[in-house]
Amino acid sequence: MKLGAAGGTAPYTWAISTGALPAGLSLSSHGVISGVPSVAANQIVTFEVTDAANSTATATLPITVALGPAIVTGTLPSAIVGVSYSAQMSVIGGTPPYNWTVLSGALPLGTVLLSTGVLSGIPSALGTTSTTVQVSDAFGIRASSTVSLQVVPPPAAPASYLTTSSLGGVSVFATPGSVAPQTGEDNLNGVVAIASDQAGDRYWVVTSTGHVVSSPRAPSYGSVARRDLSGSIVAIAAEPDGYGYFLVSSTGRVYGFGAAHSLGSVSKHHLTGSVVGIALNASATGYWLATSTGRIYAFGTAHRLPQSAGAALHRSVVAITGDPKASGYWTVSRTGRVATYGAATVVGSLPGGEHVNDVDGIAADQSGDGYWILARSGRVYAMGDASTLPGVEVAPDATVTAIVGAS
């Protein structure tokens, strides 16, 4: 920067009368301010000019040194392959507007860096990229930095539903490519039911004698001692978080393990038919027990609810499942007839000719708008919004005894 003077007789000699230039700058006798400022500053300086006749003049001027731009973005939020992505680069200092460009390195395939500093697009390949980006401000002052972006696969969908055979073999049904829980060993006898946590990655199977076997990543909270067994165990229901489970016997006795505490059992004097199943309510603070005659017993915050659809089931009821989203439940008979209660969605029953009197279970889809009906042959019928999915692993040839839904 060169100072200028008018009038007088050249040549002119310049000096600072009062004040000081910002650090890093200096004034030559010819009136040139030069150097590299080292800090931001806003100072008032009085300059004096002297001409050849030794006449002088002064002027007081503000000298401002602004901060140059600096990129503060380092690692960008992860992107998911095949999913639209957008992230804003960040800069401090300098004078807007800013202009962003790629200096070196490649961006993830499918993405671009806009001049506004927005990195956007649909990443099409997995991996981590390192790219050097540059920003320039309104005065052309530049800064650069290397940023990294990791493109990851989409999160794996958990199992949608699981079935078990009488020998303990577990089949997991999920979206192809899902990370499914490992299946159980087929060395049991008399397995009658299966329960899963809400995430669908842990499960427990139970035998008619009350022996509970957990999947490899699931903790075991206990089994029913032989001396405490009343009748035979017919069903199991797990707490949504997987920290406990309930077992129920054919005589209506409920056993709680882990964080699951029994909220009550059916008195033998009031029992009508044999208990066939247990279902937790949506808040998991109560449960219903269903009998083979269609009688429902409610405990905790669960309440007996009016039937809203389906033929009244007075015999051959084989299972019950609760609506995970509303106060309601469904029961199913051996012939595939479904009765709907409370606020549960009316979905329907198996059409005639779709079964051979061998239905064994029912499990609700986590949407609350559908369910799966299980036949002893292992065939699963999807109703409503529930979908029939391919099995990630298949149980051996044996009588399939139970089904459970997960998220």
C-alpha positions in Angstrom: 0.0 0.0 0.0 1.4 3.4 -1.0 0.5 6.7 0.7 0.0 9.7 -1.5 0.4 13.5 -1.1 -0.7 16.5 -3.1 1.0 20.0 -3.2 4.4 21.0 -1.9 7.6 20.1 -3.7 8.7 16.6 -4.4 10.4 14.5 -3.3 8.3 13.6 -0.2 9.5 11.8 2.9 7.1 9.9 5.0 7.2 9.0 8.7 4.9 8.0 11.5 4.1 10.9 13.8 2.0 9.0 16.5 0.8 5.5 16.9 2.2 2.3 15.4 1.5 0.1 12.5 0.1 -3.4 13.2 2.8 -6.1 13.9 4.5 -7.3 10.8 4.0 -4.1 8.8 6.5 -1.2 8.2 6.5 2.2 6.5 9.2 3.2 4.1 10.4 6.8 3.6 8.7 6.7 0.2 5.3 6.1 1.8 5.0 2.4 1.1 3.3 0.3 3.8 4.5 -3.3 3.3 5.0 -6.6 5.2 3.0 -9.6 6.4 0.7 -8.8 9.3 0.9 -11.4 12.0 -2.2 -10.6 14.0 -5.6 -9.1 13.4 -5.6 -5.4 14.4 -7.6 -2.2 14.2 -5.2 0.8 14.9 -5.2 4.6 14.4 -1.9 5.9 13.0 -0.9 9.6 12.3 1.4 9.9 9.3 3.6 12.9 8.6 4.9 13.9 5.1 7.8 16.3 4.5 8.5 17.9 1.1 11.8 19.2 -0.4 11.2 22.6 1.1 10.9 21.0 4.6 7.2 21.8 4.8 5.1 19.2 6.6 1.6 17.8 6.8 -0.1 15.1 8.8 -3.0 12.8 8.4 -4.6 10.4 10.8 -5.8 7.1 9.2 -7.3 3.8 10.5 -5.3 0.7 9.7 -7.3 -2.6 9.9 -5.9 -6.1 9.6 -8.6 -8.7 9.2 -8.2 -12.4 9.9 -7.9 -14.5 6.8 -10.2 -17.5 6.3 -9.5 -20.8 8.1 -11.2 -24.1 7.5 -12.5 -25.8 10.6 -14.1 -28.8 9.1 -12.0 -32.0 9.5 -14.0 -35.2 9.6 -17.4 -35.0 8.0 -20.4 -36.9 9.3 -20.5 -40.4 7.8 -22.6 -41.0 4.7 -24.6 -44.1 3.8 -24.1 -45.7 0.4 -27.1 -45.1 -1.8 -28.6 -42.5 0.5 -28.8 -38.8 -0.3 -26.1 -36.9 1.6 -25.5 -33.2 2.4 -22.9 -31.6 4.7 -21.7 -27.9 5.0 -18.0 -27.1 5.2 -17.2 -24.6 7.9 -14.9 -21.6 7.8 -13.9 -18.9 10.2 -12.3 -15.5 9.6 -11.8 -13.9 6.2 -14.4 -11.8 4.5 -17.5 -13.3 2.8 -18.6 -14.3 0.3 -16.4 -17.5 0.2 -15.7 -19.7 -2.7 -14.9 -23.4 -2.2 -13.0 -25.7 -4.6 -11.3 -29.1 -4.5 -7.6 -28.6 -4.5 -6.5 -32.3 -4.6 -7.8 -35.8 -3.9 -11.1 -37.3 -4.9 -14.5 -37.0 -3.3 -16.6 -40.1 -2.8 -18.1 -41.3 -6.1 -21.5 -39.7 -6.6 -20.8 -36.5 -4.6 -19.7 -33.0 -5.6 -18.5 -29.9 -3.7 -20.5 -26.8 -4.5 -18.9 -23.3 -4.4 -20.9 -22.6 -1.3 -19.0 -25.3 0.6 -21.9 -27.9 0.6 -20.8 -31.4 -0.2 -23.8 -33.3 -1.5 -24.9 -36.2 -3.7 -25.7 -39.9 -3.4 -22.5 -41.9 -2.5 -22.2 -45.0 -4.7 -19.2 -46.7 -3.2 -18.1 -47.8 0.3 -14.8 -46.5 1.8 -13.1 -43.5 3.3 -11.8 -40.6 1.1 -9.4 -37.8 2.0 -9.7 -34.6 0.0 -7.9 -31.3 0.2 -10.4 -28.4 -0.2 -9.7 -24.7 -0.6 -11.7 -21.7 0.3 -11.0 -18.1 -0.8 -12.7 -15.0 0.6 -13.8 -11.7 -1.0 -10.2 -10.4 -1.1 -8.9 -13.6 -2.7 -7.2 -14.7 0.5 -7.0 -18.6 0.5 -6.9 -21.4 3.0 -6.8 -25.1 2.5 -7.4 -28.2 4.6 -7.8 -32.0 4.2 -11.2 -33.4 5.1 -12.2 -37.1 5.3 -15.5 -38.7 4.6 -16.5 -42.3 5.4 -19.2 -44.0 3.3 -20.7 -46.9 5.3 -23.3 -49.6 4.4 -26.9 -49.1 5.4 -27.7 -50.4 8.9 -28.7 -54.0 8.9 -32.3 -54.7 9.5 -32.9 -57.0 12.4 -34.9 -60.2 12.2 -38.6 -59.8 11.5 -39.7 -63.1 13.0 -38.3 -66.3 14.3 -39.7 -69.8 14.5 -38.6 -72.8 16.5 -39.0 -76.6 16.2 -39.7 -79.2 18.9 -35.9 -80.0 18.8 -34.9 -76.4 19.5 -33.8 -75.5 15.9 -34.5 -71.8 15.2 -35.2 -70.3 11.8 -34.6 -66.6 11.5 -36.6 -64.7 8.8 -35.4 -61.3 7.8 -34.6 -58.9 5.0 -31.9 -60.4 2.8 -28.4 -59.3 4.0 -29.6 -58.8 7.5 -27.3 -59.7 10.4 -29.4 -62.4 12.0 -28.9 -63.9 15.5 -27.2 -67.3 15.5 -29.5 -70.2 15.6 -29.7 -72.6 18.6 -28.4 -76.1 18.7 -30.8 -78.9 17.9 -30.1 -81.0 21.0 -33.3 -80.2 23.0 -36.5 -82.1 23.3 -40.0 -80.8 23.7 -39.4 -77.1 22.8 -42.8 -75.4 22.9 -42.2 -71.7 22.5 -39.8 -68.9 21.6 -39.5 -65.2 22.7 -37.3 -62.4 21.3 -36.3 -59.0 22.5 -37.6 -56.0 20.5 -34.3 -55.6 18.6 -34.7 -59.1 17.2 -31.1 -60.1 17.8 -31.6 -62.2 21.0 -34.0 -65.0 21.7 -35.0 -67.6 24.2 -36.7 -71.0 23.7 -38.4 -73.0 26.4 -39.4 -76.7 26.8 -42.6 -78.0 28.2 -40.7 -78.7 31.4 -39.7 -75.1 31.9 -36.1 -75.4 30.7 -35.0 -72.1 29.1 -32.2 -72.0 26.5 -30.9 -68.6 25.3 -29.3 -67.7 22.0 -25.5 -67.2 22.2 -25.7 -63.4 22.8 -28.6 -63.5 25.1 -28.3 -63.8 28.9 -30.1 -66.6 30.7 -32.3 -65.5 33.6 -33.3 -69.0 34.8 -35.7 -71.9 34.3 -38.5 -73.4 36.3 -37.5 -75.8 38.9 -39.1 -79.2 38.6 -40.7 -79.1 42.0 -42.3 -75.7 41.2 -43.7 -76.7 37.8 -47.5 -76.7 37.7 -48.8 -78.4 34.6 -46.6 -77.9 31.6 -45.0 -74.8 30.2 -46.8 -73.6 27.1 -45.5 -70.1 26.3 -42.8 -67.5 26.9 -42.8 -63.7 26.6 -39.7 -61.5 26.8 -39.4 -57.9 28.1 -38.9 -55.6 25.0 -35.4 -54.7 26.3 -34.5 -58.3 26.8 -33.8 -58.0 30.5 -36.3 -60.7 31.6 -39.0 -63.0 30.5 -42.3 -64.6 31.6 -43.2 -68.3 31.4 -46.7 -69.5 31.6 -48.0 -73.0 32.3 -51.1 -74.8 31.0 -52.6 -74.4 34.5 -52.3 -70.6 34.4 -49.2 -70.3 36.6 -46.9 -67.3 35.5 -43.2 -67.4 36.4 -41.1 -64.3 36.1 -37.3 -64.2 35.6 -34.8 -61.3 35.5 -36.5 -57.9 35.3 -39.9 -59.6 34.6 -41.9 -60.1 37.7 -45.1 -62.1 37.8 -48.1 -59.9 38.0 -50.4 -62.7 38.9 -51.6 -66.2 37.9 -55.0 -67.8 37.2 -56.6 -69.6 40.1 -57.2 -73.2 39.3 -60.8 -72.7 40.5 -61.4 -70.0 37.9 -59.6 -71.7 35.0 -61.7 -72.5 31.9 -59.8 -74.8 29.6 -56.0 -75.0 29.4 -53.9 -71.9 29.1 -52.2 -71.8 25.7 -50.4 -68.4 25.5 -49.3 -65.2 27.1 -49.0 -61.7 25.4 -47.6 -58.5 26.9 -49.5 -55.2 26.4 -48.0 -52.3 24.5 -46.4 -50.8 27.6 -45.1 -54.2 28.8 -46.6 -53.5 32.2 -49.3 -56.1 31.9 -50.2 -59.3 30.2 -53.0 -61.4 28.9 -53.4 -65.2 29.2 -55.5 -67.0 26.7 -57.1 -70.5 27.1 -58.0 -73.1 24.6 -61.7 -72.1 25.1 -61.0 -68.5 24.2 -61.2 -67.1 27.7 -58.9 -64.2 28.4 -57.4 -63.4 31.8 -55.8 -59.9 32.3 -53.1 -58.9 34.8 -51.2 -55.7 35.7 -52.2 -52.8 33.5 -53.6 -55.1 30.8 -57.4 -55.2 30.8 -60.0 -57.5 29.3 -61.1 -55.9 26.0 -64.2 -56.3 23.9 -63.9 -58.3 20.7 -64.0 -56.1 17.6 -63.9 -58.5 14.8 -63.7 -62.2 13.9 -65.9 -65.1 15.0 -66.0 -65.7 18.7 -63.5 -68.5 19.4 -64.9 -70.9 22.0 -62.6 -73.8 21.3 -59.4 -74.8 19.7 -57.6 -71.5 20.5 -53.9 -72.1 20.2 -52.1 -68.8 20.7 -52.4 -65.1 21.5 -50.3 -62.1 20.5 -50.4 -58.5 21.7 -50.6 -55.4 19.5 -47.2 -53.6 20.1 -48.6 -50.2 19.3 -52.1 -50.1 20.8 -54.2 -51.6 23.6 -55.3 -54.8 21.9 -54.5 -58.4 21.0 -55.4 -61.2 18.6 -56.1 -64.9 19.3 -56.0 -67.7 16.7 -57.6 -71.1 16.5 -56.2 -74.4 15.2 -58.1 -73.7 11.9 -56.5 -70.3 11.4 -59.5 -68.3 12.6 -58.4 -65.0 14.2 -60.4 -62.9 16.7 -59.5 -59.2 17.2 -59.8 -57.4 20.5 -59.6 -53.8 21.7 -57.8 -51.3 19.4 -55.9 -54.0 17.5 -56.2 -53.6 13.7 -58.7 -55.9 12.0 -56.7 -57.9 9.6 -58.6 -61.1 9.1 -58.2 -64.9 9.2 -56.8 -67.5 6.9 -59.1 -68.1 3.9 -60.7 -71.5 3.6 -58.5 -74.1 1.9 -55.3 -72.4 3.0 -54.7 -74.7 6.0 -55.2 -78.2 7.2 -56.2 -77.8 10.8 -52.6 -77.4 11.9 -52.1 -73.8 13.0 -49.8 -73.5 16.0 -49.1 -69.8 16.6 -49.5 -66.2 15.8 -47.0 -63.2 16.1 -47.6 -59.5 15.6 -45.6 -57.4 13.2 -44.1 -54.4 15.0 -46.1 -52.0 12.8 -49.2 -53.2 14.7 -51.0 -53.6 11.3 -50.3 -57.2 10.6 -49.3 -60.6 11.9 -47.9 -63.9 10.9 -49.8 -67.2 11.4 -47.7 -70.4 11.8 -48.5 -73.9 10.7 -46.9 -77.0 12.2 -45.4 -77.8 8.8 -43.3 -74.6 9.1 -45.4 -72.6 6.7 -45.9 -69.0 7.7 -48.9 -67.0 6.4 -48.4 -63.2 6.4 -51.5 -61.1 7.0 -52.0 -57.3 6.7 -48.7 -55.4 6.6 -46.6 -58.3 7.7 -44.4 -59.8 4.9 -43.3 -63.3 4.3 -39.5 -63.2 4.2 -36.7 -65.6 3.3 -35.2 -67.6 6.1 -31.6 -66.6 6.9 -31.1 -70.0 8.5 -33.5 -73.0 8.4 -34.3 -75.4 11.2 -34.0 -79.1 10.6 -37.0 -81.2 9.7 -39.1 -81.3 12.8 -42.5 -80.1 14.0 -42.5 -76.3 14.1 -44.0 -75.3 17.4 -43.9 -71.5 17.8 -43.3 -68.1 16.2 -42.3 -64.7 17.6 -42.1 -61.3 16.0 -39.4 -58.7 16.5 -38.9 -55.1 15.3 
